[in-house]
Amino acid sequence: MVYTMEFSVALDVFEQYPDLAIGVIIATGIENTAANPEIAECLRRAEEQVRTTLDAENSREHPHIAALQAVHRSFGSNPNKFPPSAQALVKRVLKGGALPSINPLVDIYNIISLRYIVCAGAEDIDACEGDIRLAFAEGTESFLPLGENIEDPPTKGELVYKDDKGVICRKLNWREGDRTKITDSTKQAVVVIEGFAPFSQEDLRKATDELAGMLLQFCHAETRQEILTGEHTSCTVR
């Protein structure tokens, strides 16, 4: 029997963040093993773009980062102690470091994250159990952080991605879970880009299109795209 899998955003999330839009890419047939010098060059260019447009002293004043900080504070998290992924990438680049190559898919969404200063991430569909949801945590879910062997569950009211087994990413895109991480053997993935105002839906669609195009070009993946909003809260993953 073939079971369907849904990706959804809880209604109370849209009630609290009515302008939120989530770009979703369902990618299949991914070739995620070979290092690609073109991807590495794209990553270096994205880093240079950040260095020429931002500096360490005012980076948190960028409208997208300031908005992410406000969202994190709204659900009780300190974004300077637990920075959103886009903020963390920018900070690392502005310190002068080159981002390491993880694998093609991860490198690609990091490129898009730097180009647009938005949070992006992905989960291995085959490692997920049941439906995937962006929702406020109940505080009882399990969560094993990437690369760790000790559980670090979310607090009640924290905004998380989760499936039927537990949380797969905490504090929106702050900390990835180990169970559903993207690896060299990932063949199917759901990729998300978080669009909080003032990041417009038009730019979200552009970013989603670019990311999907790079997955086709460099990973030979087939992709399908959705934009989830308060009027369209879910999509089929498989």
Secondary structure, 3 states (H helix, E strand, C coil): CCCCCEEEECHHHHHHCCCCEEEEEEEECCCCCCCCHHHHHHHHHHHHHHHHHCCCCCHHHCHHHHHHHHHHHHCCCCCCCCCCHHHHHHHHHHCCCCCCCCCHHHHHHHHHHHHHCCCEEEEEHHHCCCCEEEEECCCCCCCCECCCCCCCCCCCCCEEEECCCCEEEECCCCEEECCCCCCCCCCCEEEEEEECCCCCHHHHHHHHHHHHHHHHHHHCCEEEEEEEECCECEEECC
